Amino acid sequence: MSDAAAYPTIVALSSGSGRAGVAVIRISGSRVRFVLETIAGGIPAPRHAVLRQLRDEAGDVIDTGLVLYFPAPASFSGEDIAELQVHGARAVIARLLNVLTHLPGVRLAEPGEFTRRAFEAGKLDLAAVEGLADLIDSETEWQRRQALRQMTGTLGKQATAWRGRLIEGMALLAADIDFSDEGDVSGPLVDEALAIAAGIVGELREALGSFAMGERVREGFVVVLAGPPNAGKSSLLNALARRDVAIVSAMAGTTRDAIEVRLDLAGLPVTLVDTAGLRESADAIEAEGVRRALDLVARADLVLKLRAIDSLPDRFASIQKTLCIATKADLASDLASQALPGEIAVSSQTGAGLDDLLASIMAELGTLSQPEPALLTRERHRVAVSDAVFALERAIDARHGQVELLAEEVRLAVMALERLVGRIDVEDVLDQLFSGFCIGK
């Protein structure tokens, strides 16, 4: 941010709301020093926590807490920043925020405004901002690892490296344009530039290959429970979730719409979905539930295909990506002998077989995973990298065309990578992205 004074100083509660042992209030902007002199009796040494009494405009003590000061530009936002670590009582927080926002030039922050200022100051590129958003929202170990990799700039650094090599290729093409007497391309400079492009295309395609996994880790793997009515889908959902999520009834067709529950299976984020029983029905509502169930089955990462232990296998078409489950095993005297080959016998009532089922689910999802977190995790990433690939492939395929056209295709690839990290054409992304942040971030 070239002119910090052009922005109002902002303040917000950065820790969780509600009663807590400690609350953190963050202040950023050109009037931070004035704020500290007014309420904290002076400015502490940079990056040193000091214990101070915090006072209102009348000099009355609001609370005693730690005060830290981070001068610009070596701060998260690139501006002067202060943090007040106070007792997490609602009354303390409310009074402090009231006093701070009544100081001239100070107002409450908007959602994501601290991070937006960091982006505008060049402290974070767009991919790193997205990683920070994902880290805040992470629920499982895999999500944490992937988000942290993004937040620390892995994608941004890789995109910058790709861009640098392509600019080298553009320079070679420009040299050929300047010194070639021929209108078509045949010189060694062009061959060298296209060799660079070909190498980068391979790396970009490899990154695209990891996108499906990256998106799944962000959004969660979808595991669908499917089978005929009264096969025990809702009971199994409750047993795996370890709480009553779905209504369980002996009446067939109780579940009409999809019911979802989020699970953490060995660090993998999983959305487990209970669906309507698969059968022909004259009831319009139940028929719609069946249609939605089949649609979910078609899009699932894994389907748990259920039948009751005392029923014949269902006659619906074979579904890919399945684990076959024989439910209601507590009704059988011999658990293993009642399961058909390839089936896992379980009882939602006694818990028998559930550990084996969970292990099988994790094993199946594990085959979709990869050793390292994905480089591309959002649809925006996929589109930008795909655009770069298409531009470079056009250049490589047209290697005997006009050198000016080849240079233009490489330039388009560079622009796609610049969109990836937010150097150009990102205004339509920013408002939506930052609105998803909490107020104090």
PyMOL commands that set and color helices and strands:
alter all, ss='L'
color gray80, all
select helices_A, chain A and resi 4-6+32-39+90-101+113-120+126-137+141-151+154-179+188-209+211-219+233-241+284-299+329-331+335-338+354-366+379-397+403-421+427-435
alter helices_A, ss='H'
color red, helices_A
select strands_A, chain A and resi 9-13+20-28+50-55+61-70+81-88+106-108+221-226+259-265+268-274+302-308+322-327+343-345
alter strands_A, ss='S'
color yellow, strands_A
deselect
rebuild
show_as cartoon
